[in-house]
Amino acid sequence: MKNVKEIEFKVEGKKWEDLLDKAFKKKSKDTQVDGFRKGNCPKEVFIKKFGIESLYAEAGEMALDEAYKDILEENKLHPVCPGKVDITAVDEKGITYKFTIIEKPEVKLGKYTKLGVKKEKVKVTDEEVNQEIEHLRSRYADVVEETEGEALKGDTAVIDFEGFVDGEKLEGGTGANYPLELGTNTFIPGFEDGVVGMKVGEEKELNLKFPEDYVENLKGKDVLFKVKLNLIKKRVLPEINEDFFKDLGYDDVKDEAGLKEKVKADLLAHKEEDADNKYLDQLIGKAVENLEVEINPEIIEDEKERMIDDYRRELSMQGISLEQYLEFTKGNLETLKKNIEPQAVARIKTRYLLEGVIEKENLTVTDEEVKAEVKRLAEMYGTTEEEITTHIGDSEVIGYDLKMRKALDFIKEN
């Protein structure tokens, strides 16, 4: 592929001699030679005993970083993913590396404006407003414990239960003071229906049958559950009044009409945002389809590694490792990499598309825009501007992100 460059680079002469000398000093510190203390063995004696070849690997490792930087600068190369390095020759006179450098492939932009995508028109109905208000009331409901009365759907029944199959206690089929929300179908069919209507203190036997799609050793079998209702927890919905408005953080709402107006505006804003994101995704998808680019397998592999690193960070914030997640889901790293490959390719193509639009449309950002973005991020995260540039990126990184956003806006607006 045209974007793959193979370049040989030789380190020789005094530079190689100096590196061999440094390698000797490092290795001799940890090498015991008869008749000498560690670190005091003369170089000639060391070489006679171990051979000068024993220094090549250490000296080659020392030379590698500088050699890599030199070939990038000399050849004005800009690698987009980790390349490859081979040692093609090495002796006491010098070392020769062959570097394989992968640059960004050639990208041909297709059509990225006037793509014929229509943004979905959104609206909010009165029914949706009422449903959202009931949802909010449910979130802020008080829970009241009752020691008498009947259990109804929507209540939480606190129960003791024991299961029996073929006269034997069911393993894992016992619970004490178990809070069962009636109507959630948490247990097998018929169990919750049997609890509905029970009175506090009542004991009851439920003759049920495990469904056919249950675990192999129980599916289709008869089961007897002995149930006792200990307590009922009822959810009491709040009144629609000023206290409720304050709980919601709607200090400017004074009555039910104002609440409906506020809820409708919030729902509309969410729907508009969803529609906007969907519209942009469709535009980018169309523009990417029109893109012509051949992506090296190494670039795709590097993108998958980035994605996996992102997964690691996200999972660690939830207190689990990637390895634990894969164990829970009965997966493995290779399967994960295979599954995320289409997404990795899409991410690369989207990046190349936006970079192409930036170049073709000459989209730029000013120093003032970068400073304003740093300030915005600092305020958003409640930290200093110095912390932002340290942990998120310097002005070049932030400027790149701003240009990518401008490219998105350009596609959306044209």
C-alpha positions in Angstrom: 0.0 0.0 0.0 1.2 3.5 -0.9 1.0 4.7 2.7 3.4 2.1 4.0 7.1 3.2 3.9 10.0 0.8 4.6 13.2 2.7 5.5 16.6 1.4 6.5 18.6 3.3 9.1 22.2 2.6 10.2 23.9 3.5 13.4 27.7 3.2 13.1 31.0 4.7 13.8 31.7 6.5 17.1 28.0 6.6 17.9 27.8 2.8 17.8 31.1 2.5 19.8 29.7 4.8 22.5 26.5 2.8 22.7 28.5 -0.5 23.0 30.5 1.1 25.8 27.3 2.2 27.6 25.8 -1.3 27.2 29.0 -2.8 28.7 28.9 -0.5 31.7 25.2 -1.4 32.3 25.6 -5.1 31.9 28.9 -5.4 33.9 27.1 -3.9 37.0 25.0 -7.1 37.3 27.5 -9.6 35.9 29.9 -11.6 38.1 33.3 -12.4 36.5 35.7 -14.5 38.4 38.5 -12.4 40.0 36.6 -9.1 39.8 33.9 -7.4 41.9 30.6 -6.6 40.1 31.1 -3.5 38.0 34.9 -3.7 38.1 35.6 -6.1 35.3 37.6 -4.5 32.5 35.8 -4.3 29.1 38.4 -6.5 27.4 38.0 -9.3 29.9 34.2 -9.1 29.7 34.3 -9.3 25.9 36.8 -12.2 26.0 34.5 -14.1 28.3 31.0 -13.3 26.9 31.8 -12.0 23.4 31.0 -8.5 22.0 27.8 -10.0 20.7 26.5 -10.0 24.2 26.3 -6.2 24.1 24.4 -5.9 20.8 20.9 -6.3 22.1 21.4 -3.7 24.9 23.1 -1.2 22.6 20.5 -1.7 19.9 17.7 -1.0 22.4 19.5 2.2 23.5 19.8 3.3 19.8 16.2 2.5 18.8 14.3 5.5 20.1 16.7 8.1 18.7 16.9 6.3 15.4 13.1 6.2 15.1 12.9 10.0 15.8 15.6 10.7 13.2 13.9 8.8 10.4 10.6 10.5 11.1 12.3 14.0 11.0 14.5 13.2 8.0 11.7 11.8 5.9 9.0 14.1 7.2 6.8 11.0 8.1 3.7 11.1 10.2 2.8 7.6 11.5 -0.9 7.0 12.4 -0.4 3.7 14.3 2.5 1.7 15.7 4.8 0.4 13.0 7.3 -2.4 12.9 11.1 -2.5 13.3 13.5 -5.3 12.3 17.2 -5.5 12.8 18.6 -6.6 9.4 22.3 -6.5 10.4 24.4 -6.0 13.5 28.1 -6.3 14.2 30.9 -4.5 16.0 30.9 -1.8 13.3 27.2 -0.9 13.5 23.5 -1.9 13.5 21.0 -1.6 10.7 17.2 -1.2 11.3 14.4 -1.6 8.9 11.5 0.5 10.0 8.0 0.0 8.6 6.0 3.2 8.9 2.3 3.4 8.3 1.0 6.9 7.4 -2.6 8.0 6.9 -3.9 6.4 3.7 -5.1 8.5 0.7 -8.6 9.6 1.3 -10.9 10.7 -1.6 -13.9 12.7 -0.3 -17.2 12.0 -2.1 -20.3 14.1 -1.7 -20.8 15.4 1.8 -23.3 18.2 1.4 -26.9 18.2 0.2 -27.2 14.6 1.0 -31.0 14.4 0.9 -31.4 13.5 4.6 -34.5 15.0 6.3 -34.6 15.8 9.9 -37.5 14.1 11.8 -40.1 16.6 13.0 -41.0 16.0 16.7 -44.0 16.8 18.8 -45.2 16.1 22.3 -48.7 14.9 23.0 -50.9 15.6 26.1 -50.8 11.9 26.8 -47.0 11.9 26.9 -47.0 14.9 29.3 -49.5 13.1 31.6 -47.4 9.9 31.5 -44.3 11.8 32.4 -46.0 13.6 35.3 -47.1 10.3 36.7 -43.6 8.9 36.2 -42.2 11.9 38.2 -44.8 11.4 40.9 -43.8 7.7 41.1 -40.1 8.7 41.5 -41.0 10.9 44.4 -43.5 8.7 46.1 -43.4 8.0 49.8 -43.3 4.3 51.0 -45.7 3.6 53.8 -45.6 0.3 55.7 -48.9 -1.4 56.6 -49.4 -4.2 59.0 -53.0 -4.9 58.0 -55.0 -4.9 54.8 -54.7 -6.7 51.5 -51.8 -6.8 49.1 -52.6 -5.2 45.7 -50.8 -4.9 42.4 -48.2 -2.1 42.7 -47.6 -2.9 46.4 -44.4 -4.4 47.7 -45.3 -7.6 49.6 -42.7 -8.6 52.2 -43.0 -12.4 52.3 -41.5 -15.6 53.6 -41.6 -18.5 51.1 -40.5 -22.0 50.7 -40.6 -24.1 47.5 -41.0 -27.9 47.3 -40.6 -30.1 44.2 -41.5 -33.8 44.5 -41.9 -33.3 48.3 -38.3 -32.1 48.6 -37.2 -28.6 49.5 -36.3 -26.6 46.3 -32.6 -25.5 46.4 -32.5 -21.8 46.2 -36.3 -21.6 46.5 -36.5 -20.2 50.0 -36.7 -16.6 51.2 -37.3 -14.6 54.4 -38.7 -11.1 54.4 -38.3 -11.0 50.7 -39.6 -7.7 49.2 -41.7 -8.7 46.1 -43.1 -5.8 44.0 -46.4 -7.2 42.7 -46.9 -6.7 39.0 -43.2 -7.0 38.0 -43.4 -10.7 37.2 -40.2 -11.4 39.1 -41.3 -15.0 40.0 -42.7 -17.8 37.9 -46.2 -17.3 36.4 -49.0 -17.5 39.0 -46.8 -16.7 42.0 -47.5 -12.9 42.2 -51.2 -13.5 41.3 -51.4 -15.8 44.2 -50.0 -13.2 46.6 -52.4 -10.5 45.4 -55.3 -10.4 47.8 -53.4 -12.0 50.7 -53.8 -10.3 54.1 -50.9 -9.5 56.5 -50.2 -12.5 58.6 -51.9 -14.9 56.2 -50.3 -18.1 55.0 -51.0 -19.7 51.7 -50.0 -22.6 49.5 -49.5 -22.0 45.8 -49.6 -25.0 43.5 -47.8 -23.9 40.4 -45.8 -25.3 37.4 -42.4 -24.2 36.2 -42.5 -22.9 32.6 -41.2 -25.0 29.7 -38.4 -22.6 29.0 -37.1 -22.8 32.6 -33.8 -24.5 33.6 -33.4 -28.0 32.4 -33.9 -29.9 35.6 -37.1 -27.9 36.6 -38.9 -27.0 33.4 -42.5 -28.2 33.3 -42.4 -29.6 36.8 -45.0 -29.0 39.5 -43.9 -26.9 42.4 -45.5 -26.1 45.8 -44.8 -22.7 47.4 -45.7 -22.0 51.0 -46.0 -18.3 51.4 -46.6 -16.0 54.4 -47.3 -12.3 54.0 -45.5 -10.3 56.8 -45.9 -6.7 55.7 -47.2 -4.5 52.9 -45.4 -1.5 51.6 -47.5 0.9 49.6 -46.3 3.8 47.5 -48.1 7.0 48.2 -47.9 9.4 45.3 -47.3 13.1 46.1 -50.0 15.7 45.6 -49.4 18.0 42.6 -48.7 21.2 44.6 -45.9 23.6 45.3 -44.0 21.1 47.5 -43.9 18.7 44.6 -42.7 21.5 42.3 -39.9 22.3 44.7 -38.9 18.7 44.9 -38.6 18.6 41.1 -36.5 21.8 41.2 -39.2 23.7 39.4 -39.2 26.8 41.5 -40.9 29.0 38.8 -43.9 26.6 38.5 -46.9 27.6 40.5 -49.7 25.3 39.4 -50.6 22.2 37.4 -50.9 24.1 34.2 -47.4 25.5 34.7 -46.1 22.0 35.5 -47.5 20.6 32.3 -46.0 23.4 30.3 -42.6 22.8 31.9 -42.7 19.0 31.4 -43.8 19.5 27.8 -40.9 21.8 27.1 -38.4 19.4 28.7 -39.8 16.4 26.7 -39.7 18.5 23.5 -36.1 19.5 24.2 -35.1 15.8 24.7 -36.9 14.8 21.5 -35.3 17.6 19.6 -31.9 16.5 20.8 -32.5 12.9 19.9 -33.8 13.9 16.4 -30.8 16.1 15.9 -28.4 13.3 16.9 -30.2 10.9 14.6 -30.1 13.4 11.7 -26.4 14.0 12.2 -25.7 10.2 12.4 -27.6 9.7 9.1 -25.7 12.6 7.4 -22.3 11.2 8.5 -23.3 7.7 7.5 -24.2 8.9 4.0 -21.0 11.0 3.7 -18.9 8.0 4.8 -20.5 5.8 2.2 -19.3 8.3 -0.4 -15.8 8.2 1.0 -13.0 6.3 -0.9 -10.3 4.9 1.4 -8.3 1.7 1.8 -7.6 1.2 5.5 -4.5 -0.9 6.6 -5.3 -3.8 8.9 -2.7 -2.3 11.4 -4.7 0.9 11.6 -7.9 -1.0 12.3 -6.1 -3.1 14.9 -4.8 0.1 16.6 -8.3 1.5 16.7 -9.6 -1.6 18.3 -6.9 -1.4 21.0 -8.0 2.2 21.7 -11.6 1.1 22.0 -10.7 -1.7 24.4 -8.7 0.8 26.5 -11.8 3.0 26.6 -13.8 -0.1 27.8 -11.2 -0.7 30.5 -11.6 2.8 31.8 -15.4 2.7 31.7 -15.5 -0.6 33.5 -13.0 0.4 36.1 -15.3 3.3 37.0 -17.9 0.7 37.8 -15.5 -1.2 40.0 -14.8 -4.2 37.7 -11.9 -5.1 35.3 -12.3 -6.0 31.6 -11.2 -9.5 32.5 -14.0 -9.8 35.1 -16.5 -8.5 32.6 -15.4 -11.1 30.0 -15.7 -13.8 32.6 -19.2 -12.7 33.6 -20.3 -12.6 29.9 -18.5 -15.8 29.0 -16.6 -14.0 26.4 -12.9 -13.5 25.5 -10.7 -10.8 24.1 -10.5 -12.2 20.6 -14.3 -12.4 20.3 -14.6 -8.8 21.6 -12.1 -7.6 19.1 -13.9 -9.3 16.3 -17.3 -7.9 17.4 -16.0 -4.3 17.6 -14.2 -4.3 14.3 -17.1 -2.8 12.3 -17.4 0.0 14.8 -13.7 0.6 14.7 -13.7 0.9 10.9 -16.7 3.3 11.1 -14.8 5.5 13.6 -11.7 5.6 11.4 -13.7 6.5 8.3 -15.7 9.2 10.2 -12.4 10.7 11.5 -10.9 10.7 7.9 -14.1 12.3 6.6 -14.1 15.1 9.1 -10.4 15.7 8.6 -11.0 15.9 4.9 -13.8 18.4 5.2 -11.5 20.5 7.5 -8.8 20.6 4.9 -11.1 21.1 1.9 -13.2 23.8 3.5 -10.2 25.4 5.2 -11.9 25.3 8.6 -9.8 26.9 11.3 -9.9 27.9 15.0 -8.5 31.0 16.6 -6.4 31.2 19.8 -9.4 33.0 21.4 -11.7 30.0 20.5 -9.2 27.6 22.1 -8.9 29.7 25.3 -12.7 30.0 25.5 -13.1 26.2 25.2 -10.5 25.6 27.9 -12.3 28.0 30.2 -15.7 26.3 29.4 -14.3 22.8 30.2 -12.7 24.1 33.4 -16.1 25.5 34.5 -17.9 22.3 33.5 -15.6 20.0 35.4 -15.1 22.4 38.3 -11.3 22.6 38.0 -8.6 24.9 36.8 -7.6 25.7 33.2 -4.1 24.3 33.9 -5.7 21.0 35.0 -7.7 20.8 31.8 -4.6 21.3 29.6 -2.7 18.8 31.6 -5.3 16.0 31.6 -7.4 16.6 28.5 -4.9 18.0 26.2 -2.8 21.0 25.1 -4.0 23.8 22.8 -3.2 21.7 19.7 -5.4 18.8 20.9 -8.3 21.1 22.0 -8.0 23.0 18.7 -8.2 19.7 16.8 -11.4 18.8 18.6 -12.9 22.2 17.9 -12.1 21.9 14.2 -13.7 18.4 14.1 -16.9 19.9 15.6 -16.8 22.7 13.0 -16.6 20.0 10.3 -19.7 18.3 11.8 -21.6 21.6 11.9 -20.6 22.3 8.3 -22.0 18.9 7.1 -25.2 19.5 9.1 -25.7 23.0 7.9 -25.0 22.3 4.2 
